[in-house]
């Protein structure tokens, strides 16, 4: 068992060492700048994702709305993954593929930032939400992985392809990247 644990720790370290690269520094800073500009313009950040990514979307939204490391005024942020009545009603009436895009259609405004989190970027509901966000004139950030579908990477404002080959390892890097972004946003808007 200790060998298994050691191998897992080595893989985690490898992924974080890969993240320690100017390419990722630039993407993290770019994401922070997009969010700072959005909030300075009195717009909001809308997070979304499925499964573990839904939890990460809620988590990062809470870091901005509540606080990350500093006591400060709340930043306009919401996660559209947490309203079970909307998710189930939309999925029932229009199909699960529309569970996020319909919410974007109703809640997002031009100049908002939509922050989609997905390890695979293959879920139609996430893809549809990103496409709807682009139509509405929102800034779009995708926090994905090196093994994800990159079809939208050229259409969005920022595509962050986190290192990792396994879902759990990718999600560990994604939440770290999300925390870095929240910390930089908080620092710039203090």
C-alpha positions as CSV (number, residue, x, y, z in Angstrom):
1,X,0.0,0.0,0.0
2,X,2.8,2.4,0.8
3,X,4.1,1.9,-2.8
4,X,0.7,2.8,-4.2
5,X,0.6,6.0,-2.0
6,X,4.1,6.9,-3.1
7,X,3.3,6.5,-6.8
8,X,0.2,8.7,-6.4
9,X,2.2,11.4,-4.6
10,X,4.8,11.2,-7.4
11,X,2.1,11.7,-10.1
12,X,0.6,14.7,-8.1
13,X,4.1,16.3,-7.9
14,X,4.7,15.6,-11.6
15,X,1.5,17.4,-12.5
16,X,2.2,20.4,-10.3
17,X,5.8,20.6,-11.6
18,X,4.3,20.7,-15.1
19,X,2.0,23.6,-14.0
20,X,5.2,25.5,-12.8
21,X,5.7,26.9,-16.3
22,X,5.4,30.3,-17.9
23,X,2.7,29.1,-20.2
24,X,0.4,28.4,-17.2
25,X,1.5,31.5,-15.3
26,X,0.3,33.6,-18.3
27,X,-3.0,31.7,-18.5
28,X,-3.6,32.2,-14.7
29,X,-2.8,35.9,-14.9
30,X,-4.9,36.3,-18.0
31,X,-7.9,34.6,-16.3
32,X,-7.4,36.9,-13.3
33,X,-7.3,40.0,-15.5
34,X,-10.5,38.9,-17.4
35,X,-12.3,38.5,-14.1
36,X,-10.9,41.7,-12.6
37,X,-12.1,43.7,-15.7
38,X,-15.5,42.0,-15.5
39,X,-16.0,42.9,-11.8
40,X,-14.6,46.5,-12.3
41,X,-17.3,46.9,-15.0
42,X,-20.0,46.0,-12.5
43,X,-20.6,42.7,-14.3
44,X,-20.7,39.1,-12.8
45,X,-18.8,35.9,-13.0
46,X,-20.9,32.8,-13.7
47,X,-19.4,29.4,-12.9
48,X,-20.5,26.0,-14.2
49,X,-19.5,22.3,-14.5
50,X,-20.7,18.8,-14.0
51,X,-20.0,16.3,-11.2
52,X,-16.8,17.1,-9.4
53,X,-16.5,20.2,-11.6
54,X,-19.9,21.4,-10.4
55,X,-18.5,21.3,-6.9
56,X,-15.4,23.2,-8.0
57,X,-17.7,25.7,-9.7
58,X,-19.6,26.3,-6.5
59,X,-16.4,26.4,-4.5
60,X,-14.7,29.0,-6.7
61,X,-17.9,31.1,-6.9
62,X,-18.1,31.1,-3.1
63,X,-14.4,32.2,-2.8
64,X,-15.3,35.3,-4.9
65,X,-18.8,36.0,-3.4
66,X,-17.7,35.4,0.2
67,X,-14.0,35.7,0.7
68,X,-10.9,33.9,-0.3
69,X,-8.1,35.1,2.0
70,X,-9.1,38.7,2.8
71,X,-12.2,40.3,4.4
72,X,-13.5,42.5,1.7
73,X,-16.7,43.4,-0.1
74,X,-18.3,40.5,-2.0
75,X,-17.6,40.1,-5.7
76,X,-20.5,39.4,-8.1
77,X,-20.3,35.7,-8.6
78,X,-22.7,32.8,-8.9
79,X,-22.7,29.1,-9.8
80,X,-25.5,27.8,-12.0
81,X,-24.9,24.3,-10.8
82,X,-26.4,24.7,-7.4
83,X,-30.1,25.4,-8.2
84,X,-31.6,21.9,-8.2
85,X,-35.1,23.1,-9.2
86,X,-33.8,25.0,-12.2
87,X,-31.4,22.1,-13.3
88,X,-34.1,19.4,-13.0
89,X,-36.9,21.5,-14.5
90,X,-34.8,22.6,-17.5
91,X,-33.5,19.0,-17.9
92,X,-37.0,17.6,-17.8
93,X,-38.6,20.2,-20.0
94,X,-35.8,20.9,-22.5
95,X,-33.2,18.1,-22.1
96,X,-30.1,17.9,-20.0
97,X,-28.1,19.3,-22.9
98,X,-29.8,22.6,-22.2
99,X,-29.4,22.6,-18.4
100,X,-26.7,25.3,-18.4
101,X,-27.3,27.1,-21.7
102,X,-30.9,28.0,-20.8
103,X,-29.6,29.5,-17.5
104,X,-27.0,31.4,-19.4
105,X,-29.7,32.7,-21.8
106,X,-31.7,34.0,-18.8
107,X,-29.0,35.1,-16.4
108,X,-26.0,36.3,-18.4
109,X,-25.5,39.7,-19.8
110,X,-23.0,41.0,-22.3
111,X,-19.7,41.7,-20.5
112,X,-20.2,39.0,-17.8
113,X,-17.6,36.2,-17.6
114,X,-18.6,32.6,-17.9
115,X,-16.1,30.2,-16.3
116,X,-16.7,26.6,-17.4
117,X,-14.9,23.8,-15.6
118,X,-14.6,20.4,-17.2
119,X,-11.9,17.7,-17.3
120,X,-13.1,16.4,-20.7
121,X,-14.9,19.3,-22.4
122,X,-17.1,16.6,-24.0
123,X,-20.4,17.3,-22.1
124,X,-23.0,18.8,-24.4
125,X,-24.5,20.9,-21.6
126,X,-21.1,22.6,-20.9
127,X,-20.4,23.0,-24.6
128,X,-23.9,24.5,-25.2
129,X,-23.4,26.9,-22.3
130,X,-20.1,28.1,-23.6
131,X,-21.6,28.6,-27.1
132,X,-24.6,30.5,-25.6
133,X,-22.1,32.7,-23.6
134,X,-20.2,33.6,-26.8
135,X,-23.5,34.5,-28.5
136,X,-24.5,36.7,-25.6
137,X,-21.1,38.6,-25.7
138,X,-19.8,37.2,-22.5
139,X,-16.1,36.6,-21.8
140,X,-15.5,32.9,-21.7
141,X,-12.9,30.9,-19.7
142,X,-12.6,27.2,-19.8
143,X,-10.7,25.4,-17.1
144,X,-10.1,21.9,-18.7
145,X,-7.2,19.5,-19.1
146,X,-4.5,18.5,-21.5
147,X,-6.6,15.4,-22.5
148,X,-9.8,17.4,-23.1
149,X,-11.7,18.1,-26.3
150,X,-10.1,21.4,-27.5
151,X,-12.7,22.2,-30.2
152,X,-13.8,25.4,-28.4
153,X,-10.2,26.5,-27.5
154,X,-10.0,29.0,-30.4
155,X,-13.5,30.4,-29.9
156,X,-13.2,31.3,-26.2
157,X,-11.2,34.1,-24.5
158,X,-9.1,31.7,-22.5
159,X,-8.6,27.9,-22.5
160,X,-6.6,26.5,-19.6
161,X,-5.5,22.9,-20.3
162,X,-4.4,21.7,-16.9
163,X,-1.8,18.9,-16.7
164,X,-3.0,15.4,-15.8
165,X,-4.3,12.2,-17.4
166,X,-6.7,11.0,-14.7
167,X,-9.8,12.9,-13.6
168,X,-8.9,13.1,-10.0
169,X,-5.3,14.3,-10.7
170,X,-6.7,16.9,-13.2
171,X,-9.2,18.1,-10.6
172,X,-6.5,18.6,-8.0
173,X,-4.6,20.9,-10.4
174,X,-7.8,22.6,-11.5
175,X,-8.8,23.6,-7.9
176,X,-5.2,24.9,-7.3
177,X,-5.4,27.0,-10.5
178,X,-8.8,28.3,-9.4
179,X,-7.5,29.2,-6.0
180,X,-4.6,31.1,-7.6
181,X,-7.0,33.0,-9.8
182,X,-9.2,33.9,-6.8
183,X,-6.1,35.0,-4.9
184,X,-4.9,37.3,-7.7
185,X,-8.4,38.7,-8.2
186,X,-8.7,39.5,-4.5
187,X,-5.2,41.1,-4.5
188,X,-6.0,43.3,-7.5
189,X,-9.4,44.4,-6.3
190,X,-8.6,45.0,-2.6
